[in-house]
Amino acid sequence: MSVSDAEAVPEGDAAADEWERVRDLPPSAKLVAKVLEYEDTLSQSELAEETLLPSRTVRYALSRLEEADAVESRFSFTDARKRLYTLDL
């Protein structure tokens, strides 16, 4: 593959490359990532409500996504006990 071939990556392939970090993760992590893609920023409890997954499963999915550098987390300004998660792909 020449340099010009690498530069001519179609738009759809670029989006697929972004999701490469998530490809080998469990289905629950993929679901959480997809929900974050559509909903932008959610707390763990909101993710559990949206995905219909148990809180424990969402917590595991978020830890796997954080290990893969696919999600960013920050403390909520309104409730410092909660963390808010955003997809980082």
C-alpha positions as a LaTeX table, in Angstrom:
\begin{tabular}{lrrr}
\hline
Residue & $x$ (\AA) & $y$ (\AA) & $z$ (\AA) \\
\hline
Met1 & 0.00 & 0.00 & 0.00 \\
Ser2 & 1.48 & 3.33 & $-0.99$ \\
Val3 & 1.17 & 6.58 & 0.95 \\
Ser4 & $-1.41$ & 7.86 & $-1.52$ \\
Asp5 & $-3.53$ & 4.73 & $-0.93$ \\
Ala6 & $-3.48$ & 5.37 & 2.83 \\
Glu7 & $-4.55$ & 8.97 & 2.31 \\
Ala8 & $-7.46$ & 7.92 & 0.12 \\
Val9 & $-9.33$ & 6.14 & 2.90 \\
Pro10 & $-13.08$ & 6.43 & 2.24 \\
Glu11 & $-15.18$ & 8.28 & 4.81 \\
Gly12 & $-16.91$ & 5.08 & 6.01 \\
Asp13 & $-13.59$ & 3.37 & 6.73 \\
Ala14 & $-12.47$ & 6.25 & 8.94 \\
Ala15 & $-15.56$ & 5.74 & 11.12 \\
Ala16 & $-14.81$ & 2.00 & 11.29 \\
Asp17 & $-11.24$ & 2.75 & 12.42 \\
Glu18 & $-12.60$ & 4.85 & 15.31 \\
Trp19 & $-14.55$ & 1.84 & 16.58 \\
Glu20 & $-11.51$ & $-0.46$ & 16.35 \\
Arg21 & $-10.77$ & 0.08 & 20.07 \\
Val22 & $-14.24$ & $-1.27$ & 20.92 \\
Arg23 & $-14.31$ & $-4.21$ & 18.48 \\
Asp24 & $-12.96$ & $-6.89$ & 20.87 \\
Leu25 & $-14.86$ & $-5.72$ & 23.96 \\
Pro26 & $-17.87$ & $-7.56$ & 25.41 \\
Pro27 & $-21.33$ & $-6.91$ & 23.90 \\
Ser28 & $-22.36$ & $-4.90$ & 26.97 \\
Ala29 & $-19.47$ & $-2.48$ & 26.42 \\
Lys30 & $-20.42$ & $-2.10$ & 22.76 \\
Leu31 & $-24.02$ & $-1.36$ & 23.73 \\
Val32 & $-22.95$ & 1.24 & 26.28 \\
Ala33 & $-20.66$ & 2.85 & 23.69 \\
Lys34 & $-23.47$ & 2.98 & 21.14 \\
Val35 & $-25.87$ & 4.56 & 23.64 \\
Leu36 & $-23.22$ & 7.15 & 24.52 \\
Glu37 & $-22.78$ & 7.84 & 20.81 \\
Tyr38 & $-26.45$ & 8.82 & 20.56 \\
Glu39 & $-27.01$ & 10.36 & 24.02 \\
Asp40 & $-23.67$ & 12.21 & 24.38 \\
Thr41 & $-23.18$ & 12.32 & 28.19 \\
Leu42 & $-24.84$ & 10.07 & 30.77 \\
Ser43 & $-24.29$ & 8.85 & 34.32 \\
Gln44 & $-23.95$ & 5.16 & 35.18 \\
Ser45 & $-27.55$ & 4.97 & 36.42 \\
Glu46 & $-28.83$ & 6.71 & 33.27 \\
Leu47 & $-26.85$ & 4.24 & 31.15 \\
Ala48 & $-28.38$ & 1.33 & 33.06 \\
Glu49 & $-31.83$ & 2.77 & 32.43 \\
Glu50 & $-31.18$ & 3.37 & 28.71 \\
Thr51 & $-29.54$ & 0.01 & 28.01 \\
Leu52 & $-31.79$ & $-2.05$ & 30.32 \\
Leu53 & $-28.62$ & $-3.65$ & 31.70 \\
Pro54 & $-27.99$ & $-4.20$ & 35.43 \\
Ser55 & $-25.90$ & $-1.49$ & 37.12 \\
Arg56 & $-23.13$ & $-3.98$ & 37.79 \\
Thr57 & $-22.91$ & $-4.88$ & 34.08 \\
Val58 & $-22.83$ & $-1.20$ & 33.11 \\
Arg59 & $-20.05$ & $-0.59$ & 35.64 \\
Tyr60 & $-18.04$ & $-3.46$ & 34.13 \\
Ala61 & $-18.70$ & $-2.20$ & 30.58 \\
Leu62 & $-17.57$ & 1.31 & 31.53 \\
Ser63 & $-14.37$ & 0.00 & 33.12 \\
Arg64 & $-13.58$ & $-1.94$ & 29.94 \\
Leu65 & $-14.30$ & 1.13 & 27.80 \\
Glu66 & $-12.05$ & 3.26 & 30.03 \\
Glu67 & $-9.24$ & 0.68 & 29.70 \\
Ala68 & $-9.61$ & 0.94 & 25.91 \\
Asp69 & $-9.55$ & 4.77 & 26.07 \\
Ala70 & $-12.95$ & 4.81 & 24.38 \\
Val71 & $-14.79$ & 6.79 & 27.04 \\
Glu72 & $-14.05$ & 9.86 & 29.15 \\
Ser73 & $-15.42$ & 10.37 & 32.64 \\
Arg74 & $-15.75$ & 13.41 & 34.84 \\
Phe75 & $-17.49$ & 14.30 & 38.08 \\
Ser76 & $-20.96$ & 15.81 & 37.86 \\
Phe77 & $-21.13$ & 19.45 & 38.85 \\
Thr78 & $-24.61$ & 19.01 & 40.32 \\
Asp79 & $-23.78$ & 15.86 & 42.33 \\
Ala80 & $-20.11$ & 15.14 & 43.02 \\
Arg81 & $-20.96$ & 11.54 & 43.93 \\
Lys82 & $-21.84$ & 10.82 & 40.30 \\
Arg83 & $-19.58$ & 10.48 & 37.31 \\
Leu84 & $-20.64$ & 11.46 & 33.81 \\
Tyr85 & $-19.43$ & 9.45 & 30.83 \\
Thr86 & $-18.84$ & 10.61 & 27.25 \\
Leu87 & $-17.76$ & 8.54 & 24.26 \\
Asp88 & $-14.22$ & 9.41 & 23.11 \\
Leu89 & $-13.84$ & 7.86 & 19.67 \\
\hline
\end{tabular}
